[in-house]
Amino acid sequence: MRSGGVVLRAGKPQDMSRYLESGGTLNLKLRLDEKPSGEVQASVDCGSDCAGSLSLQESLQQIPVNEWTEMSIDLQCFAKQGVDFSRVESSLLLESEKPLSLAVADIKYVPAGAESTTLRCDG
């Protein structure tokens, strides 16, 4: 285990604005092998100087170890930081400043999921 990240990147920018406009979420399933000891960020980027990040640290501390847990993130969290969803290059980037061991599955954008999201942003 070491610090680092993983990214889901398309070969060319993707128009994901329909998900944002419908009140969509970024959904994924996680299984932690152990609680994170440092900051963990989820990001979406749309090119140079066009990205938004959200801390997952507090949320990850709340979920059980060695159990699959569903997480959904309100896309407005990224939009409020300037992500242009009409040209998404990386639909998900997970970064950890310290060692982190986890499994991720079923990563998807879901339209109209914001009402039941598990992770909302401030404001």
C-alpha positions in Angstrom: 0.0 0.0 0.0 1.2 3.5 -0.9 -0.1 6.9 -1.7 -1.3 7.5 -5.2 -4.4 7.5 -7.3 -6.5 5.9 -10.0 -8.3 7.7 -12.9 -11.0 6.8 -15.3 -10.2 8.8 -18.4 -12.0 8.9 -21.8 -10.0 9.0 -25.1 -11.7 12.3 -25.8 -13.8 14.8 -23.8 -17.3 13.5 -23.1 -20.5 15.5 -22.8 -21.9 14.5 -19.4 -24.0 17.7 -19.0 -27.3 15.7 -19.2 -26.5 14.1 -15.9 -25.8 17.4 -14.2 -28.9 19.0 -15.6 -31.1 16.2 -14.4 -29.8 16.5 -10.8 -27.4 13.5 -11.3 -24.9 11.7 -9.1 -21.7 9.8 -9.4 -22.3 6.4 -7.9 -19.8 3.8 -6.9 -19.4 0.8 -4.6 -16.4 0.7 -2.3 -14.8 -1.9 0.0 -12.2 -0.6 2.3 -9.5 -3.0 3.5 -8.7 -0.5 6.3 -9.7 3.0 7.3 -7.7 5.7 5.5 -5.1 7.5 7.5 -4.8 10.5 5.3 -6.8 12.7 3.0 -8.7 11.0 0.1 -10.1 13.1 -2.7 -12.6 12.4 -5.5 -12.2 14.6 -8.5 -13.7 15.2 -12.0 -11.7 17.1 -14.6 -12.4 18.8 -17.8 -9.0 19.7 -19.0 -6.4 22.3 -18.1 -7.5 24.5 -15.1 -10.9 22.8 -15.2 -11.5 20.4 -12.3 -13.3 20.0 -9.0 -12.4 17.9 -6.0 -14.2 16.7 -2.9 -12.8 15.2 0.2 -14.0 11.7 1.0 -12.1 11.4 4.2 -15.0 11.9 6.6 -17.3 9.6 4.6 -14.8 6.9 4.4 -14.3 7.0 8.1 -18.0 6.2 8.5 -18.2 3.1 6.4 -17.4 -0.4 7.6 -14.2 -2.2 6.7 -14.3 -5.3 4.5 -18.0 -4.6 3.4 -19.2 -3.3 0.1 -20.8 0.1 0.6 -22.6 2.2 -2.0 -21.7 5.9 -2.2 -23.2 8.6 -4.4 -21.8 12.1 -4.9 -24.0 15.0 -6.0 -22.6 16.3 -9.3 -23.3 19.8 -8.2 -20.4 19.5 -5.8 -18.0 19.4 -8.8 -20.0 21.9 -10.9 -19.8 24.5 -8.1 -16.0 24.2 -8.3 -16.0 25.0 -12.0 -16.2 21.6 -13.7 -17.7 22.0 -17.2 -19.7 18.8 -17.7 -20.0 19.4 -21.4 -16.3 18.3 -21.8 -15.4 15.8 -19.1 -12.0 14.2 -19.6 -11.7 12.3 -16.3 -15.0 11.1 -15.0 -13.5 10.0 -11.7 -10.1 10.5 -10.1 -9.4 9.0 -6.7 -6.3 10.3 -4.9 -4.9 9.5 -1.5 -2.0 11.3 0.2 -1.2 8.3 2.4 -1.4 4.5 1.9 -4.9 3.3 1.1 -6.2 -0.1 0.2 -9.7 -0.3 -1.3 -11.7 -1.9 -4.0 -14.0 0.0 -6.3 -16.8 -1.3 -8.5 -19.9 -0.2 -10.5 -18.8 3.3 -11.1 -21.5 5.2 -13.0 -23.2 8.5 -13.5 -26.9 8.3 -12.6 -29.4 10.9 -13.8 -31.8 12.4 -11.2 -30.1 10.7 -8.2 -29.3 13.8 -6.2 -32.4 13.5 -3.9 -31.0 10.3 -2.4 -27.3 11.1 -2.6 -25.1 10.0 0.3 -22.5 12.8 -0.2 -23.6 16.4 -0.6 -21.5 19.5 -0.8 -21.8 22.5 1.3 -24.0 25.3 0.0 
